[in-house]
Amino acid sequence: MARLTRRGFIGTTGAIAATSLTGFARGAVAQAGDLKPMTLPPPIGRPERVQRIARAQALMRANDIAAVLIESGPSLDYFTGIQWWRSERLTAAVIPATGDPIIVTPFFERPSIAEQLGIAAEIRTWNEDQEPLKLVADYLAERRATGRVGMEETNRFFILDRLQRQLPRSTIVSANPVVRAARMRKTAAELALMQAASDITIAAFRHVWPQVKAGMTRDDMDAMIGAATRALGGGYDGGLVLVGEATAYPHGSHQIQRVERGSNVLFDCGCDVHGYQSDISRSFVWGADPTAEQRKLWDQVARGQQIAIRAAQIGAPAGSVDDAVRAAYTSWGYGPGYKLPGLSHRTGHGIGMEGHEPVNLVHGEMTRLDVGMCFSDEPGIYIPGKFGIRLEDCFHMTPTGPRFFSEPPRSIDQPV
């Protein structure tokens, strides 16, 4: 489904018409077709979704939540396998603390929803002249589940508002103790898909990096990375590619950027494998030896990544990882805190079915790190008006500590 992302904001796209690219880039995009797809793990199947429903229901009972309502989006896909867009017409799952869920959807969408449904659930439909939230309320009354009703955190306000009108005596609460708690801790099957996505992104970078030429634009390089990613078996909806001064601004610039000798170049891209994401960044200098300042910043960011991964231990507050990096940067003369020059954004974000999902490695976040949680590790350093360096690799928490999906680069001279 179409969505605006941080990468899409600056105008790069993985679907740029070939005629808009430079000649070298058109050739590289065509050559990507020679890459062989990687062997991928299977998608999430019915048995795992059954376990997810059981886990959610156990969490509901533990948190005194009678049912949760989840509208279209990644969480609906997570529990039911239904991939659906958000519109003014409600499609949602209602999961009770005991018993089978139901799916609520417009009558004319039933065949399409039934085709995707990956769990045992009754499909209840509503017509255009009916109130779908009354249908939800009626079901909750049948299940005697009208006490505390959980809302998935991204549900739109009209759903909460109109359900509250139908159930004025119910208490609407956050479903985070159920949905967020379940999704944050990835299973072996989920980790395998994220590993495959990471492997594809690294392979695409390795394919494209040696083909960068003088005069190429960010769109050229993004198209090359996108073509390689798709040829290797990943889904791609556009990446973030920055050149020169634009690398000093974490999400880039709309100004035209072309590669020239000595340019600082930043790739920040990811891909999708059966609904699971990668997110990897690499910074390098094209066509010349790095300056002393470029090399210094690159080495400091690489050290920052290692400080973060050492701080990411089971039981530690997520925010303590950010604090460890920021303390080191301050001792090196950056900041303090989020001030520039230095690190103006969090050290990392959660990742899984979405490129960014809770929780974050950010100051003040007290959620304890636990097995199965996944994060990015990207403590960039940015010097406004000049350039910035960002290295990003994602990791997951194991019983013995963090483990990278992709190995951080060792040197600015061999960044990929």
C-alpha positions as a printed NumPy array, in Angstrom:
array([[  0.   ,   0.   ,   0.   ],
       [  1.244,   3.501,  -0.795],
       [  2.698,   5.428,   2.103],
       [  4.92 ,   8.422,   2.683],
       [  8.195,   7.384,   4.253],
       [ 11.208,   9.292,   5.488],
       [ 12.951,   8.113,   2.334],
       [ 10.128,   9.079,   0.008],
       [ 10.009,  12.564,   1.546],
       [ 13.221,  13.723,  -0.097],
       [ 12.158,  12.567,  -3.531],
       [ 14.161,   9.424,  -4.148],
       [ 12.197,   6.545,  -5.57 ],
       [ 12.903,   2.992,  -6.592],
       [ 10.568,   3.301,  -9.564],
       [ 12.073,   6.26 , -11.437],
       [ 11.631,   6.051, -15.197],
       [ 14.785,   4.743, -16.834],
       [ 14.809,   7.706, -19.22 ],
       [ 15.401,  10.092, -16.284],
       [ 18.639,   8.34 , -15.298],
       [ 22.167,   8.966, -16.547],
       [ 23.557,   6.55 , -19.108],
       [ 25.787,   4.756, -16.615],
       [ 22.846,   4.281, -14.244],
       [ 20.575,   2.945, -16.996],
       [ 23.211,   0.376, -17.829],
       [ 23.656,  -0.612, -14.189],
       [ 19.905,  -0.993, -13.711],
       [ 19.754,  -3.261, -16.75 ],
       [ 22.739,  -5.318, -15.545],
       [ 21.041,  -5.955, -12.201],
       [ 18.792,  -8.39 , -14.032],
       [ 21.767, -10.764, -14.184],
       [ 21.79 , -11.159, -10.39 ],
       [ 20.323, -14.398,  -9.087],
       [ 17.587, -14.323,  -6.426],
       [ 18.659, -15.455,  -2.971],
       [ 17.014, -18.443,  -1.318],
       [ 14.437, -17.031,   1.078],
       [ 12.822, -18.466,   4.205],
       [  9.102, -19.242,   3.941],
       [  6.556, -16.572,   4.884],
       [  4.853, -16.656,   8.256],
       [  2.319, -19.49 ,   8.249],
       [ -0.904, -20.381,   9.998],
       [  0.678, -22.253,  12.965],
       [  2.702, -19.193,  13.956],
       [ -0.337, -16.917,  13.692],
       [ -2.301, -19.306,  15.902],
       [  0.473, -18.996,  18.491],
       [  0.322, -15.207,  18.181],
       [ -3.404, -15.166,  18.902],
       [ -2.865, -17.423,  21.939],
       [ -0.065, -15.171,  23.189],
       [ -2.232, -12.064,  22.733],
       [ -5.113, -13.664,  24.618],
       [ -2.832, -14.605,  27.503],
       [ -1.615, -11.009,  27.657],
       [ -5.217,  -9.743,  27.581],
       [ -6.145, -11.882,  30.541],
       [ -3.02 , -10.811,  32.428],
       [ -3.84 ,  -7.143,  31.814],
       [ -7.613,  -7.3  ,  32.378],
       [ -8.441,  -6.448,  28.755],
       [-11.581,  -8.132,  27.458],
       [-10.849,  -7.692,  23.751],
       [ -8.679,  -5.707,  21.348],
       [ -9.644,  -3.983,  18.118],
       [ -7.014,  -3.805,  15.355],
       [ -7.699,  -1.982,  12.099],
       [ -5.878,  -2.394,   8.784],
       [ -2.104,  -2.146,   8.971],
       [  0.91 ,  -4.198,  10.015],
       [ -0.695,  -5.399,  13.254],
       [ -3.713,  -6.762,  11.371],
       [ -1.31 ,  -8.599,   9.054],
       [  0.699,  -9.824,  12.067],
       [ -2.27 , -11.566,  13.673],
       [ -4.45 , -12.516,  10.68 ],
       [ -2.394, -12.439,   7.466],
       [ -4.746,  -9.807,   5.993],
       [ -2.875,  -7.07 ,   4.14 ],
       [ -5.318,  -4.22 ,   3.641],
       [ -5.211,  -0.465,   3.209],
       [ -6.847,   2.122,   5.427],
       [ -9.84 ,   4.031,   4.103],
       [-13.046,   5.471,   5.502],
       [-14.471,   1.92 ,   5.37 ],
       [-13.522,  -0.117,   8.427],
       [-11.752,  -3.447,   8.039],
       [-10.556,  -4.728,  11.405],
       [-10.002,  -7.743,  13.626],
       [-11.639,  -8.045,  17.032],
       [ -9.737, -10.482,  19.232],
       [-11.448, -11.507,  22.491],
       [ -9.581, -12.71 ,  25.562],
       [-11.104, -16.155,  24.948],
       [-12.517, -17.705,  21.773],
       [-11.977, -17.084,  18.078],
       [-11.56 , -13.556,  16.657],
       [-13.854, -12.003,  14.091],
       [-13.029,  -9.92 ,  11.059],
       [-15.257,  -6.924,  10.33 ],
       [-15.247,  -5.717,   6.721],
       [-17.588,  -4.245,   4.086],
       [-19.902,  -6.809,   2.474],
       [-18.402,  -6.332,  -0.985],
       [-14.866,  -6.917,   0.344],
       [-15.636, -10.309,   1.894],
       [-14.208, -12.471,  -0.963],
       [-10.921, -10.563,  -0.97 ],
       [-10.608, -10.687,   2.813],
       [-11.476, -14.392,   2.969],
       [ -8.782, -15.109,   0.388],
       [ -6.09 , -13.687,   2.69 ],
       [ -7.367, -14.781,   6.088],
       [ -4.693, -16.908,   7.794],
       [ -6.452, -17.871,  11.026],
       [ -9.771, -19.323,  12.158],
       [-12.09 , -16.333,  12.337],
       [-15.671, -15.532,  11.395],
       [-16.039, -12.749,   8.833],
       [-18.859, -10.377,   9.717],
       [-19.829,  -7.873,   7.052],
       [-21.612,  -4.533,   6.991],
       [-23.355,  -2.714,   4.174],
       [-22.805,   0.873,   3.141],
       [-25.857,   2.148,   5.07 ],
       [-24.83 ,   0.427,   8.327],
       [-22.564,   1.41 ,  11.211],
       [-19.639,  -1.055,  11.373],
       [-18.855,  -0.109,  14.986],
       [-22.349,  -1.29 ,  15.995],
       [-21.408,  -4.648,  14.509],
       [-18.269,  -4.625,  16.684],
       [-20.277,  -3.61 ,  19.746],
       [-22.821,  -6.361,  19.171],
       [-20.057,  -8.955,  18.973],
       [-18.425,  -7.692,  22.171],
       [-21.79 ,  -7.881,  23.933],
       [-22.232, -11.46 ,  22.725],
       [-18.815, -12.352,  24.128],
       [-19.466, -10.438,  27.349],
       [-16.315,  -8.517,  26.507],
       [-17.548,  -4.952,  26.89 ],
       [-15.566,  -4.057,  30.023],
       [-12.081,  -2.875,  29.037],
       [-11.612,  -2.787,  25.27 ],
       [ -8.076,  -2.302,  23.918],
       [ -7.282,  -0.092,  20.927],
       [ -4.198,  -0.813,  18.841],
       [ -2.049,   2.301,  19.123],
       [ -2.319,   3.342,  15.463],
       [ -6.116,   2.963,  15.202],
       [ -7.689,   6.183,  13.959],
       [ -9.739,   8.363,  16.281],
       [-13.056,   7.848,  14.5  ],
       [-12.957,   4.154,  15.445],
       [-12.521,   4.868,  19.141],
       [-15.084,   7.682,  19.058],
       [-17.813,   5.746,  17.304],
       [-17.246,   2.562,  19.33 ],
       [-17.509,   4.583,  22.54 ],
       [-20.892,   5.861,  21.366],
       [-22.049,   2.279,  20.883],
       [-20.634,   1.155,  24.253],
       [-20.868,   4.176,  26.581],
       [-20.263,   2.043,  29.67 ],
       [-17.106,   0.423,  28.306],
       [-13.626,   1.648,  29.117],
       [-11.419,   2.118,  26.064],
       [ -7.762,   1.444,  26.9  ],
       [ -4.468,   1.104,  25.09 ],
       [ -3.774,  -2.328,  23.601],
       [ -0.021,  -1.765,  23.92 ],
       [  0.33 ,  -4.332,  26.753],
       [ -0.983,  -6.879,  24.239],
       [ -0.143,  -5.891,  20.66 ],
       [  3.082,  -3.996,  21.237],
       [  4.318,  -6.554,  23.759],
       [  3.721,  -9.384,  21.283],
       [  5.183,  -7.689,  18.211],
       [  8.335,  -6.411,  19.96 ],
       [  9.619,  -9.914,  20.675],
       [ 10.403, -11.662,  17.403],
       [ 10.348, -15.428,  16.965],
       [ 12.938, -17.51 ,  15.122],
       [ 10.798, -17.409,  11.96 ],
       [ 10.607, -13.618,  12.064],
       [ 14.339, -13.277,  12.705],
       [ 15.078, -15.514,   9.714],
       [ 13.058, -13.212,   7.443],
       [ 14.823, -10.15 ,   8.815],
       [ 18.179, -11.834,   8.295],
       [ 17.28 , -12.531,   4.664],
       [ 16.223,  -8.904,   4.16 ],
       [ 19.523,  -7.733,   5.645],
       [ 21.526, -10.107,   3.441],
       [ 19.774,  -8.796,   0.335],
       [ 20.423,  -5.148,   1.206],
       [ 24.115,  -5.79 ,   1.855],
       [ 24.388,  -7.714,  -1.429],
       [ 22.701,  -4.839,  -3.284],
       [ 25.128,  -2.327,  -1.759],
       [ 28.076,  -4.508,  -2.735],
       [ 26.756,  -4.692,  -6.283],
       [ 26.139,  -0.946,  -6.645],
       [ 29.018,   0.651,  -4.747],
       [ 31.737,  -0.159,  -7.356],
       [ 29.448,   1.119, -10.146],
       [ 29.021,   4.656,  -8.816],
       [ 30.334,   7.172, -11.356],
       [ 31.   ,  10.916, -11.449],
       [ 27.879,  12.902, -12.311],
       [ 25.425,  10.362, -10.933],
       [ 22.503,  11.731,  -8.985],
       [ 20.901,  10.343,  -5.843],
       [ 18.067,   9.059,  -8.05 ],
       [ 20.56 ,   7.174, -10.224],
       [ 22.032,   5.378,  -7.239],
       [ 18.659,   4.698,  -5.645],
       [ 17.384,   3.176,  -8.892],
       [ 20.484,   0.981,  -9.079],
       [ 20.039,  -0.202,  -5.487],
       [ 16.343,  -0.827,  -6.101],
       [ 16.99 ,  -2.86 ,  -9.247],
       [ 19.619,  -4.976,  -7.487],
       [ 17.382,  -5.498,  -4.452],
       [ 14.462,  -6.719,  -6.559],
       [ 16.69 ,  -8.99 ,  -8.629],
       [ 18.004, -10.547,  -5.401],
       [ 14.444, -11.261,  -4.221],
       [ 13.565,  -8.334,  -1.949],
       [ 10.776,  -5.797,  -2.15 ],
       [ 11.868,  -2.163,  -2.47 ],
       [  9.867,   1.055,  -2.152],
       [ 12.682,   3.586,  -2.388],
       [ 15.771,   4.363,  -0.374],
       [ 17.588,   7.383,   0.986],
       [ 20.715,   8.296,  -0.98 ],
       [ 22.539,  11.529,  -0.113],
       [ 25.56 ,  13.262,  -1.636],
       [ 27.863,  15.996,  -0.362],
       [ 26.459,  18.565,   2.076],
       [ 23.1  ,  16.77 ,   2.064],
       [ 24.715,  14.012,   4.16 ],
       [ 24.865,  16.536,   7.031],
       [ 21.064,  16.451,   7.251],
       [ 19.754,  13.064,   8.419],
       [ 16.838,  12.982,   5.96 ],
       [ 18.514,  14.928,   3.2  ],
       [ 17.745,  17.864,   0.96 ],
       [ 15.669,  18.582,  -2.135],
       [ 18.675,  20.248,  -3.782],
       [ 20.203,  18.519,  -6.809],
       [ 23.09 ,  16.322,  -5.701],
       [ 25.673,  14.866,  -8.081],
       [ 28.689,  12.717,  -7.326],
       [ 32.061,  14.296,  -7.876],
       [ 35.607,  13.515,  -6.823],
       [ 35.83 ,  13.574,  -3.017],
       [ 32.046,  13.527,  -2.515],
       [ 30.76 ,  12.146,   0.75 ],
       [ 28.02 ,   9.632,  -0.195],
       [ 25.471,   7.995,   2.104],
       [ 23.304,   4.962,   1.292],
       [ 20.423,   4.403,   3.764],
       [ 18.219,   1.673,   2.346],
       [ 16.322,  -1.46 ,   3.223],
       [ 14.063,  -4.058,   1.734],
       [ 11.092,  -6.261,   2.498],
       [ 11.064, -10.065,   2.65 ],
       [  7.601, -11.535,   3.25 ],
       [  6.636,  -8.46 ,   5.246],
       [  9.836,  -8.066,   7.318],
       [ 12.295,  -5.214,   6.942],
       [ 15.991,  -4.395,   6.835],
       [ 17.538,  -0.952,   7.352],
       [ 21.242,  -0.424,   6.662],
       [ 23.377,   2.682,   6.117],
       [ 26.843,   3.032,   4.634],
       [ 28.937,   6.187,   4.205],
       [ 31.916,   6.497,   1.867],
       [ 34.024,   8.98 ,  -0.072],
       [ 33.944,   8.622,  -3.847],
       [ 36.889,   8.954,  -6.181],
       [ 39.516,  10.274,  -3.756],
       [ 41.232,   9.485,  -0.505],
       [ 39.125,  10.651,   2.447],
       [ 40.236,  13.87 ,   4.099],
       [ 41.513,  13.697,   7.653],
       [ 38.188,  15.101,   8.862],
       [ 36.12 ,  12.582,   6.89 ],
       [ 38.231,   9.713,   8.182],
       [ 38.038,  10.991,  11.764],
       [ 34.238,  11.268,  11.719],
       [ 33.831,   7.861,  10.067],
       [ 36.039,   6.22 ,  12.677],
       [ 34.182,   7.939,  15.528],
       [ 30.788,   6.777,  14.229],
       [ 32.164,   3.239,  13.892],
       [ 33.278,   3.456,  17.539],
       [ 29.823,   4.792,  18.42 ],
       [ 28.219,   1.686,  16.921],
       [ 30.423,  -0.524,  19.071],
       [ 29.65 ,   1.509,  22.207],
       [ 25.937,   1.043,  21.496],
       [ 26.136,  -2.708,  20.917],
       [ 28.153,  -3.215,  24.108],
       [ 25.563,  -1.235,  26.091],
       [ 22.638,  -3.246,  24.668],
       [ 22.397,  -5.982,  27.269],
       [ 19.423,  -8.   ,  28.492],
       [ 17.57 ,  -6.091,  31.183],
       [ 19.133,  -2.717,  30.433],
       [ 16.727,   0.187,  29.778],
       [ 16.562,   0.899,  26.044],
       [ 17.439,   4.531,  26.707],
       [ 20.709,   3.591,  28.366],
       [ 22.107,   2.58 ,  24.963],
       [ 21.566,   6.105,  23.67 ],
       [ 23.001,   7.56 ,  26.876],
       [ 26.215,   5.536,  26.509],
       [ 26.799,   6.777,  22.955],
       [ 25.952,  10.375,  23.799],
       [ 28.308,  10.382,  26.79 ],
       [ 31.188,   9.283,  24.57 ],
       [ 30.337,  11.846,  21.898],
       [ 30.228,  14.609,  24.493],
       [ 33.67 ,  13.578,  25.723],
       [ 34.897,  13.907,  22.127],
       [ 33.6  ,  17.472,  21.877],
       [ 30.201,  16.936,  20.203],
       [ 26.797,  18.02 ,  21.456],
       [ 26.136,  18.026,  24.308],
       [ 22.929,  16.057,  24.128],
       [ 21.208,  16.427,  20.771],
       [ 23.011,  19.625,  19.774],
       [ 25.061,  19.934,  16.581],
       [ 27.719,  19.235,  15.52 ],
       [ 27.013,  15.78 ,  16.885],
       [ 24.166,  13.28 ,  16.993],
       [ 20.82 ,  15.055,  16.618],
       [ 18.641,  11.936,  16.47 ],
       [ 18.192,   8.81 ,  18.609],
       [ 20.799,   6.072,  18.463],
       [ 18.325,   3.519,  17.103],
       [ 14.737,   2.485,  16.503],
       [ 12.78 ,  -0.725,  16.726],
       [ 12.343,  -2.674,  13.493],
       [ 10.359,  -5.674,  12.301],
       [  7.317,  -5.603,  10.038],
       [  7.831,  -1.841,   9.884],
       [ 11.091,  -0.046,   9.251],
       [ 10.434,   1.999,  12.395],
       [  8.427,   0.499,  15.24 ],
       [  8.493,   0.658,  19.071],
       [ 10.559,   0.954,  21.089],
       [ 13.468,   3.308,  20.402],
       [ 17.017,   3.555,  21.705],
       [ 16.466,   7.093,  22.923],
       [ 17.178,   8.992,  26.131],
       [ 14.503,   8.363,  28.726],
       [ 13.09 ,   5.132,  27.26 ],
       [ 12.794,   2.787,  30.243],
       [ 11.565,  -0.372,  28.463],
       [ 13.953,  -3.186,  29.406],
       [ 15.773,  -4.967,  26.585],
       [ 14.551,  -8.525,  26.2  ],
       [ 15.103, -11.576,  24.008],
       [ 13.708, -11.148,  20.489],
       [ 13.695,  -7.355,  20.445],
       [ 15.222,  -5.831,  17.303],
       [ 16.804,  -2.414,  16.808],
       [ 18.876,  -0.308,  14.465],
       [ 22.305,   0.893,  15.652],
       [ 22.958,   4.2  ,  13.842],
       [ 24.785,   6.812,  15.915],
       [ 25.656,   9.243,  13.124],
       [ 27.628,  12.461,  13.487],
       [ 26.569,  15.527,  11.474],
       [ 28.366,  18.826,  10.808],
       [ 25.881,  21.334,   9.352],
       [ 27.069,  23.029,   6.172],
       [ 29.739,  20.376,   5.56 ],
       [ 28.87 ,  16.664,   5.7  ],
       [ 27.712,  13.857,   7.938],
       [ 28.543,  10.21 ,   8.513],
       [ 25.978,   7.528,   9.325],
       [ 26.644,   3.821,   9.7  ],
       [ 23.634,   1.654,  10.458],
       [ 23.293,  -2.037,  11.174],
       [ 20.384,  -3.742,  12.895],
       [ 20.633,  -6.278,  15.692],
       [ 18.428,  -8.57 ,  17.748],
       [ 18.611,  -9.488,  21.397],
       [ 19.534, -13.099,  22.279],
       [ 19.713, -14.679,  25.765],
       [ 23.431, -13.897,  25.808],
       [ 23.22 , -10.377,  24.397],
       [ 22.892,  -8.541,  21.066],
       [ 23.67 , -10.041,  17.669],
       [ 23.994,  -8.07 ,  14.427],
       [ 22.03 ,  -9.045,  11.321],
       [ 24.763,  -7.364,   9.236],
       [ 28.397,  -6.88 ,  10.165],
       [ 29.401,  -3.23 ,  10.567],
       [ 32.049,  -2.086,   8.093],
       [ 35.63 ,  -1.942,   9.293],
       [ 37.024,   1.006,   7.367],
       [ 36.02 ,   4.031,   5.318],
       [ 38.236,   2.532,   2.601],
       [ 36.109,  -0.652,   2.521],
       [ 32.661,   0.624,   3.538],
       [ 30.622,  -2.234,   2.081]])
